[in-house]
Amino acid sequence: MGVGAIALTTMLHDEQVLAIDKDKLTPEVFDLSPKQTVFQPQAKAMISLFQHGGPAHMDLFDPKPELTRMDGKSYDGDIAFSFVKRATKKLKGSPWRFDKYGECGTEISELLPETAKIVDDICLIRSMHTGANGHEVSIRYMNSGIAGVTGRPSLGSWITYALGSETKNLPAYMVLTDPGGHPVDSTHNWSNGWMPSMFQGTVLRATEPRILNLNAPQHLAGEVQQQNLGFLEELNRMHLKKHSGERDLEARIASYELAARMQDSAHEALDISQETKETHEQYGLNQNESREYGTRCLIARRLVERGVRFVQLFHNGQPWDNHNSLKKSLPAICKKTDRPSAALVQDLKQRGMLDEVLVHWGGEIGRLPVVEGDPATGGRDHNGQGFSTWLAGGGIRGGMTYGNTDSVGHRASENVVTPNDYQATVLRLFGMDHKNLNFMQNGLPQKLVVKDKSRVLTEIIA
């Protein structure tokens, strides 16, 4: 009760940090109801085809005549190798032919004949840059905004937190994993971080049945189940009223209620037998190499068609990490993904959905222009200094390339695009301002896009 305490109280009052009566506090409520946007949105949903491992851009999307001319010669630039024992500085030109396609004349490798057919609908970014060669560090930068940091919400979590869902019968954020297992960095790829768990990606099983225990037992189905669910809802609301503001409790109740509604809608959404034979063939379901990935791409289209906000497809491990046997391993993963990826864009366009559905294709890094190991049987090491990705639909200008790497494809040299630039652009397409999208964590505003100099790529927006 001395003068010091009075002075301290006055200072705290002036700084507005005095404790407030808990009865006067209004706890923040989180839900998936549709939210207002800052700008007029061009995209309403997004499908991300994430390509773990680092697709070799100079063999797929970024032709380098100088690299071909210098094949076998020593590279005089500085290189950061991930695997020093197998490292060389011998340049390796692409063994595959590039040709111009579409009205735009974009050059694409012969390994991607189906992607070549959609070049007029995509924006090919040739100047991606993470600045790090490691997989996990770059994956986290691409997915959650900061290189190498775990425990942060993914892009899908931010979008569903900011915009909510357009369906009450399916999760807003859904993940389609590979039958072979999880990707590198596992569940961090679709984590909700410190956001409530309702914003985490909901993982569908990689094989049928994709959702277990979807149907009620025969003796509990129908009116009996409805009565039980109604009574359970009353109990949940009473319990929540006693524990107002507990995010995990709110999210758990919401997930149980969603699970009940999914009994009617999930079967229909995941039933690709409703699609025509022509659609199945379009996605490559009639070919062994592309059947599995094509099935997931088709399911992704059916999900966004029914109001799911964000869908991500992942591979087992990192199949684009072609350190060895490049001439064998790279064509193999292209055969798996090329037709389904292109079919997704074509199908969305045919159905009049592409204007509102943003499609992303790309990995976390690229590959080096030098050979790793033996020139005849080796591959390429990691390269986060420059690589390619593409976007289509959802307000993106099609039929264009953006940015460049240097003459051998090592470093992004023109219109460099960081993951934060990519994220800022995606948020703008959804009608959000990356500078003002915040989530309060421990009293501090957290952001997806953390770098002050990050920018929206207005040049690629239609």
C-alpha positions as CSV (number, residue, x, y, z in Angstrom):
1,M,0.0,0.0,0.0
2,G,3.0,2.3,-0.4
3,V,3.7,5.0,-3.0
4,G,5.5,2.5,-5.2
5,A,2.5,0.2,-5.5
6,I,0.3,3.2,-6.3
7,A,2.7,4.3,-9.0
8,L,2.9,0.7,-10.4
9,T,-0.9,0.5,-10.6
10,T,-1.1,3.9,-12.4
11,M,1.5,2.7,-15.0
12,L,-0.4,-0.6,-15.5
13,H,-3.6,1.3,-16.0
14,D,-2.0,3.6,-18.5
15,E,-0.6,0.6,-20.4
16,Q,-4.0,-1.1,-20.3
17,V,-2.6,-4.3,-18.8
18,L,-4.5,-4.4,-15.5
19,A,-6.3,-7.6,-14.8
20,I,-10.0,-7.6,-15.8
21,D,-12.8,-9.2,-13.9
22,K,-13.3,-12.7,-15.6
23,D,-17.0,-12.1,-15.8
24,K,-16.4,-9.2,-18.2
25,L,-14.2,-11.2,-20.5
26,T,-15.8,-12.6,-23.7
27,P,-14.0,-15.8,-24.7
28,E,-13.2,-16.1,-28.4
29,V,-15.4,-18.6,-30.1
30,F,-14.0,-20.7,-32.9
31,D,-16.2,-22.4,-35.5
32,L,-16.3,-23.3,-39.2
33,S,-19.1,-21.0,-40.2
34,P,-18.4,-19.0,-43.4
35,K,-16.5,-15.7,-42.7
36,Q,-16.3,-12.4,-44.5
37,T,-13.3,-11.6,-46.7
38,V,-11.3,-8.4,-46.9
39,F,-11.2,-8.4,-50.7
40,Q,-13.5,-9.9,-53.3
41,P,-12.3,-13.6,-53.4
42,Q,-11.5,-15.2,-56.7
43,A,-10.8,-18.7,-55.2
44,K,-13.3,-20.5,-53.0
45,A,-11.4,-23.8,-52.6
46,M,-7.9,-25.1,-53.2
47,I,-6.4,-28.5,-54.1
48,S,-2.6,-28.8,-53.4
49,L,-0.8,-31.6,-55.2
50,F,2.3,-31.6,-53.0
51,Q,5.3,-33.3,-54.6
52,H,7.7,-34.3,-51.8
53,G,11.4,-34.7,-52.6
54,G,12.1,-32.0,-55.1
55,P,11.2,-32.4,-58.7
56,A,14.1,-31.8,-61.1
57,H,13.0,-28.6,-62.7
58,M,15.7,-28.6,-65.4
59,D,14.4,-32.0,-66.6
60,L,10.7,-31.1,-66.4
61,F,9.8,-27.4,-66.6
62,D,12.9,-25.2,-67.0
63,P,14.9,-26.0,-70.2
64,K,18.5,-24.9,-70.1
65,P,20.3,-25.0,-73.5
66,E,23.5,-23.7,-71.8
67,L,23.3,-26.7,-69.4
68,T,23.0,-29.1,-72.3
69,R,25.9,-27.4,-74.1
70,M,28.1,-27.6,-71.0
71,D,27.2,-31.2,-70.3
72,G,30.1,-33.0,-68.6
73,K,32.1,-29.8,-68.0
74,S,33.0,-28.5,-64.6
75,Y,30.7,-25.9,-63.0
76,D,32.7,-22.9,-61.7
77,G,30.0,-21.6,-59.3
78,D,29.6,-22.2,-55.6
79,I,27.4,-25.1,-54.6
80,A,26.1,-26.3,-51.3
81,F,25.9,-30.1,-51.4
82,S,23.7,-32.2,-49.1
83,F,25.6,-35.4,-49.9
84,V,29.3,-34.4,-50.1
85,K,30.7,-38.0,-50.6
86,R,28.8,-38.4,-53.8
87,A,29.1,-34.8,-55.0
88,T,30.7,-33.7,-58.2
89,K,30.9,-30.4,-60.1
90,K,30.2,-32.0,-63.5
91,L,27.3,-30.3,-65.2
92,K,24.5,-32.7,-66.3
93,G,22.3,-31.6,-69.2
94,S,18.8,-33.0,-69.4
95,P,18.6,-36.2,-71.3
96,W,14.9,-35.4,-72.2
97,R,13.6,-33.3,-75.1
98,F,11.6,-30.0,-74.5
99,D,9.0,-28.7,-76.9
100,K,6.7,-25.7,-77.0
101,Y,3.0,-26.3,-76.3
102,G,-0.3,-24.4,-76.4
103,E,-1.0,-21.0,-77.7
104,C,1.4,-19.6,-75.0
105,G,4.3,-21.7,-76.3
106,T,5.5,-22.8,-72.9
107,E,8.3,-25.4,-73.1
108,I,7.6,-28.6,-71.2
109,S,9.6,-31.9,-71.0
110,E,8.6,-35.0,-72.9
111,L,8.3,-36.6,-69.5
112,L,5.1,-34.6,-69.0
113,P,3.0,-35.1,-72.1
114,E,-0.4,-34.5,-70.3
115,T,0.8,-31.5,-68.4
116,A,1.9,-30.1,-71.8
117,K,-1.8,-30.1,-72.8
118,I,-2.8,-27.7,-70.0
119,V,-0.1,-25.1,-70.4
120,D,-2.6,-22.5,-71.5
121,D,-4.4,-22.9,-68.1
122,I,-1.4,-22.8,-65.8
123,C,1.1,-20.3,-64.5
124,L,4.5,-21.9,-64.4
125,I,6.7,-20.3,-61.7
126,R,10.4,-20.9,-62.5
127,S,11.9,-18.9,-59.7
128,M,10.9,-20.5,-56.4
129,H,13.5,-20.1,-53.7
130,T,13.6,-21.4,-50.1
131,G,17.3,-20.7,-49.5
132,A,17.7,-24.1,-47.9
133,N,18.5,-27.5,-49.4
134,G,17.0,-29.7,-46.7
135,H,13.6,-31.4,-47.1
136,E,12.0,-30.8,-43.7
137,V,13.2,-27.2,-43.4
138,S,11.8,-26.3,-46.8
139,I,8.6,-28.3,-46.4
140,R,7.8,-26.3,-43.2
141,Y,8.6,-23.1,-45.0
142,M,6.2,-24.0,-47.8
143,N,3.5,-25.4,-45.6
144,S,3.6,-23.2,-42.5
145,G,5.5,-20.0,-43.2
146,I,8.8,-20.3,-41.4
147,A,11.7,-22.5,-42.5
148,G,12.4,-25.4,-40.2
149,V,10.0,-24.5,-37.4
150,T,7.6,-27.2,-36.2
151,G,4.3,-26.7,-34.3
152,R,2.9,-24.0,-36.6
153,P,-0.4,-24.2,-38.4
154,S,-0.3,-25.3,-42.0
155,L,-1.6,-23.3,-45.0
156,G,-4.9,-25.3,-45.0
157,S,-5.4,-24.5,-41.3
158,W,-5.0,-20.8,-41.9
159,I,-7.4,-20.8,-44.8
160,T,-10.1,-22.7,-42.9
161,Y,-9.6,-20.6,-39.8
162,A,-10.0,-17.4,-41.7
163,L,-12.8,-18.5,-44.1
164,G,-14.6,-21.3,-42.4
165,S,-16.4,-24.0,-44.5
166,E,-19.0,-24.1,-47.2
167,T,-20.3,-27.5,-46.1
168,K,-21.6,-28.7,-42.7
169,N,-21.5,-32.3,-43.8
170,L,-17.8,-32.8,-44.6
171,P,-14.5,-31.5,-43.0
172,A,-13.3,-28.2,-44.3
173,Y,-9.7,-29.4,-44.6
174,M,-9.1,-32.9,-45.9
175,V,-5.9,-34.8,-46.6
176,L,-5.4,-37.7,-49.0
177,T,-2.3,-39.8,-48.2
178,D,-0.5,-42.4,-50.1
179,P,-1.2,-46.2,-49.5
180,G,2.6,-46.6,-49.0
181,G,2.6,-44.4,-45.9
182,H,3.0,-40.8,-44.8
183,P,5.2,-38.2,-46.5
184,V,8.4,-36.9,-45.2
185,D,7.8,-34.8,-42.0
186,S,4.6,-36.9,-41.5
187,T,1.7,-35.2,-39.7
188,H,3.5,-31.8,-39.5
189,N,2.4,-31.4,-43.2
190,W,-1.3,-30.8,-42.1
191,S,-0.9,-29.8,-38.5
192,N,-3.1,-27.1,-36.9
193,G,-0.2,-26.1,-34.7
194,W,-1.5,-23.9,-31.8
195,M,-4.9,-23.4,-33.4
196,P,-7.9,-25.4,-32.2
197,S,-7.9,-28.9,-33.5
198,M,-11.0,-28.2,-35.7
199,F,-8.6,-26.6,-38.1
200,Q,-6.3,-29.6,-38.5
201,G,-6.4,-31.6,-41.7
202,T,-8.7,-34.6,-41.6
203,V,-6.9,-37.6,-43.0
204,L,-8.8,-40.0,-45.2
205,R,-7.5,-43.6,-45.2
206,A,-5.4,-44.4,-48.2
207,T,-7.4,-47.4,-49.2
208,E,-11.1,-48.4,-48.9
209,P,-12.9,-48.0,-46.7
210,R,-11.5,-44.5,-46.5
211,I,-13.5,-43.7,-43.4
212,L,-13.8,-46.5,-40.8
213,N,-17.0,-47.1,-38.7
214,L,-19.0,-44.7,-40.8
215,N,-22.2,-46.7,-40.5
216,A,-24.0,-47.3,-37.2
217,P,-24.6,-51.0,-36.1
218,Q,-27.9,-52.3,-37.4
219,H,-29.5,-52.4,-34.0
220,L,-28.7,-48.7,-33.4
221,A,-29.5,-47.3,-36.8
222,G,-32.4,-45.0,-37.6
223,E,-34.6,-43.4,-34.9
224,V,-32.7,-45.0,-32.0
225,Q,-29.5,-43.4,-33.2
226,Q,-31.1,-40.0,-33.7
227,Q,-32.5,-40.1,-30.1
228,N,-29.1,-41.1,-28.7
229,L,-27.4,-38.3,-30.7
230,G,-29.9,-35.7,-29.6
231,F,-29.5,-36.7,-25.9
232,L,-25.7,-36.6,-26.3
233,E,-25.9,-33.1,-27.8
234,E,-27.8,-31.9,-24.8
235,L,-25.1,-33.3,-22.5
236,N,-22.3,-31.8,-24.5
237,R,-23.9,-28.4,-24.4
238,M,-24.4,-28.5,-20.7
239,H,-20.8,-29.6,-20.2
240,L,-19.5,-26.9,-22.5
241,K,-21.5,-24.2,-20.7
242,K,-19.6,-25.2,-17.5
243,H,-16.3,-25.0,-19.3
244,S,-16.8,-22.0,-21.6
245,G,-13.8,-21.0,-23.8
246,E,-12.0,-24.4,-23.7
247,R,-10.9,-24.7,-27.3
248,D,-10.2,-28.5,-27.3
249,L,-13.6,-29.2,-25.8
250,E,-15.3,-27.1,-28.4
251,A,-13.4,-28.7,-31.2
252,R,-14.1,-32.2,-29.9
253,I,-17.8,-31.6,-29.7
254,A,-17.8,-30.1,-33.2
255,S,-15.9,-33.1,-34.6
256,Y,-18.4,-35.5,-33.1
257,E,-21.3,-33.6,-34.5
258,L,-19.6,-33.5,-37.9
259,A,-19.0,-37.3,-37.8
260,A,-22.7,-37.8,-37.3
261,R,-23.6,-35.7,-40.3
262,M,-20.9,-37.4,-42.4
263,Q,-22.8,-40.7,-42.2
264,D,-25.2,-39.4,-44.9
265,S,-22.8,-37.4,-47.0
266,A,-19.3,-39.1,-46.9
267,H,-20.3,-42.3,-48.7
268,E,-21.7,-40.3,-51.7
269,A,-18.7,-37.9,-51.8
270,L,-16.2,-40.7,-51.9
271,D,-18.1,-43.0,-54.3
272,I,-16.2,-42.6,-57.6
273,S,-18.3,-45.4,-59.2
274,Q,-20.8,-42.6,-59.9
275,E,-18.3,-41.1,-62.4
276,T,-18.4,-42.1,-66.1
277,K,-16.0,-44.5,-67.7
278,E,-14.6,-41.5,-69.7
279,T,-13.8,-39.6,-66.5
280,H,-12.1,-42.7,-65.1
281,E,-9.9,-42.9,-68.2
282,Q,-9.3,-39.2,-68.1
283,Y,-7.7,-39.5,-64.7
284,G,-5.7,-42.6,-65.7
285,L,-7.7,-45.1,-63.6
286,N,-7.3,-47.6,-66.4
287,Q,-3.5,-47.6,-66.2
288,N,-1.6,-49.3,-63.4
289,E,1.0,-46.5,-63.1
290,S,-1.5,-43.7,-62.5
291,R,-4.6,-45.5,-61.1
292,E,-4.0,-44.9,-57.4
293,Y,-2.9,-41.2,-57.8
294,G,-5.7,-40.6,-60.3
295,T,-8.3,-42.0,-57.8
296,R,-7.2,-39.5,-55.2
297,C,-7.2,-36.6,-57.7
298,L,-10.8,-37.5,-58.7
299,I,-11.8,-37.7,-55.0
300,A,-10.3,-34.3,-54.5
301,R,-12.5,-32.9,-57.2
302,R,-15.6,-34.5,-55.7
303,L,-14.7,-33.1,-52.3
304,V,-14.3,-29.4,-53.4
305,E,-17.4,-29.9,-55.6
306,R,-19.3,-30.6,-52.3
307,G,-18.0,-27.6,-50.4
308,V,-14.7,-28.8,-48.9
309,R,-12.4,-25.7,-48.6
310,F,-8.9,-27.2,-48.8
311,V,-7.7,-30.6,-50.0
312,Q,-4.0,-31.8,-50.0
313,L,-2.6,-34.9,-51.7
314,F,0.7,-36.3,-50.5
315,H,3.1,-39.1,-51.6
316,N,4.7,-41.8,-49.5
317,G,8.1,-40.6,-48.4
318,Q,9.7,-38.4,-51.1
319,P,9.6,-40.0,-54.6
320,W,11.0,-37.0,-56.3
321,D,14.2,-37.2,-54.3
322,N,16.2,-38.6,-57.3
323,H,19.7,-39.0,-56.0
324,N,20.3,-42.2,-57.9
325,S,19.1,-43.7,-61.2
326,L,17.6,-40.4,-62.5
327,K,16.9,-41.8,-65.9
328,K,14.7,-44.5,-64.3
329,S,13.2,-43.0,-61.2
330,L,12.2,-39.6,-62.7
331,P,10.1,-41.1,-65.5
332,A,8.4,-43.5,-63.0
333,I,7.1,-40.8,-60.8
334,C,6.0,-38.7,-63.8
335,K,3.9,-41.6,-65.1
336,K,2.2,-41.8,-61.7
337,T,1.3,-38.1,-61.5
338,D,1.3,-36.5,-65.0
339,R,-2.1,-37.7,-66.3
340,P,-4.0,-37.4,-63.0
341,S,-2.7,-33.9,-62.3
342,A,-3.6,-32.6,-65.8
343,A,-6.9,-34.4,-65.7
344,L,-7.8,-32.5,-62.5
345,V,-7.3,-29.2,-64.2
346,Q,-9.2,-30.3,-67.3
347,D,-12.1,-31.8,-65.4
348,L,-12.5,-28.7,-63.2
349,K,-12.5,-26.5,-66.3
350,Q,-15.0,-28.7,-68.1
351,R,-17.4,-28.5,-65.1
352,G,-17.0,-24.7,-64.9
353,M,-15.2,-25.0,-61.5
354,L,-11.7,-23.9,-62.4
355,D,-12.4,-20.2,-62.0
356,E,-13.1,-20.8,-58.3
357,V,-10.8,-23.7,-57.5
358,L,-7.1,-23.0,-57.1
359,V,-4.8,-25.9,-58.0
360,H,-1.2,-26.1,-56.8
361,W,1.5,-28.5,-58.1
362,G,5.0,-28.4,-56.6
363,G,7.5,-29.6,-54.1
364,E,9.7,-28.1,-51.4
365,I,13.0,-27.8,-53.4
366,G,14.4,-28.6,-56.8
367,R,17.6,-30.4,-58.0
368,L,21.2,-29.3,-58.7
369,P,22.5,-28.9,-62.3
370,V,25.5,-31.1,-61.5
371,V,25.4,-34.9,-61.4
372,E,25.6,-36.8,-58.2
373,G,27.6,-40.0,-58.4
374,D,28.4,-41.6,-61.7
375,P,27.3,-39.5,-64.7
376,A,25.7,-42.5,-66.4
377,T,23.8,-44.0,-63.5
378,G,23.6,-41.1,-60.9
379,G,21.1,-38.5,-60.1
380,R,20.9,-34.9,-58.8
381,D,21.3,-33.5,-55.3
382,H,19.0,-31.1,-53.4
383,N,18.6,-27.5,-54.5
384,G,16.5,-24.9,-52.6
385,Q,18.1,-22.0,-54.5
386,G,15.9,-22.2,-57.5
387,F,13.1,-24.5,-58.7
388,S,9.7,-24.7,-60.4
389,T,6.0,-25.0,-59.4
390,W,2.7,-24.3,-61.1
391,L,-0.7,-22.9,-60.2
392,A,-4.0,-23.0,-62.1
393,G,-7.5,-21.6,-61.7
394,G,-8.8,-19.6,-58.7
395,G,-7.9,-16.3,-60.2
396,I,-4.5,-17.2,-61.7
397,R,-3.5,-16.0,-65.1
398,G,-3.1,-19.1,-67.3
399,G,-0.7,-19.5,-70.2
400,M,2.3,-17.8,-68.7
401,T,5.7,-18.4,-67.1
402,Y,7.0,-16.2,-64.3
403,G,10.5,-15.8,-63.1
404,N,13.7,-17.5,-64.2
405,T,16.7,-19.3,-62.9
406,D,20.3,-18.7,-64.1
407,S,21.7,-20.2,-67.3
408,V,22.2,-23.7,-65.8
409,G,19.1,-23.7,-63.5
410,H,21.0,-23.4,-60.2
411,R,19.6,-20.2,-58.6
412,A,16.5,-18.1,-59.0
413,S,17.7,-15.0,-60.8
414,E,14.6,-13.1,-61.9
415,N,11.4,-12.4,-60.0
416,V,12.4,-14.6,-57.1
417,V,9.5,-16.1,-55.3
418,T,9.7,-17.3,-51.7
419,P,7.2,-19.5,-49.9
420,N,5.9,-16.4,-48.1
421,D,5.3,-14.7,-51.4
422,Y,3.4,-17.8,-52.6
423,Q,1.4,-17.9,-49.4
424,A,0.6,-14.2,-49.5
425,T,-0.7,-14.6,-53.1
426,V,-2.8,-17.6,-52.2
427,L,-4.4,-15.6,-49.3
428,R,-5.1,-12.7,-51.7
429,L,-6.8,-15.0,-54.1
430,F,-9.1,-16.1,-51.3
431,G,-9.8,-12.5,-50.5
432,M,-7.5,-12.1,-47.5
433,D,-4.7,-9.6,-46.6
434,H,-1.7,-11.5,-45.4
435,K,-0.5,-8.5,-43.4
436,N,-3.6,-8.5,-41.2
437,L,-4.5,-12.2,-40.9
438,N,-3.6,-12.9,-37.3
439,F,-4.2,-15.6,-34.7
440,M,-3.7,-14.6,-31.0
441,Q,-1.4,-17.1,-29.3
442,N,-0.3,-16.4,-25.7
443,G,-1.4,-12.8,-26.1
444,L,0.7,-12.2,-29.3
445,P,-0.5,-12.0,-32.9
446,Q,0.8,-14.8,-35.0
447,K,0.9,-14.8,-38.8
448,L,1.3,-17.3,-41.6
449,V,3.4,-14.8,-43.7
450,V,6.1,-13.6,-41.3
451,K,8.6,-11.7,-43.6
452,D,7.9,-8.0,-43.9
453,K,9.1,-7.9,-47.5
454,S,6.8,-10.7,-48.7
455,R,4.5,-9.6,-51.5
456,V,1.5,-10.6,-53.4
457,L,2.4,-11.7,-57.0
458,T,0.0,-9.4,-58.7
459,E,1.6,-10.2,-62.1
460,I,0.2,-13.7,-62.0
461,I,-3.3,-12.8,-60.9
462,A,-6.0,-12.5,-63.6
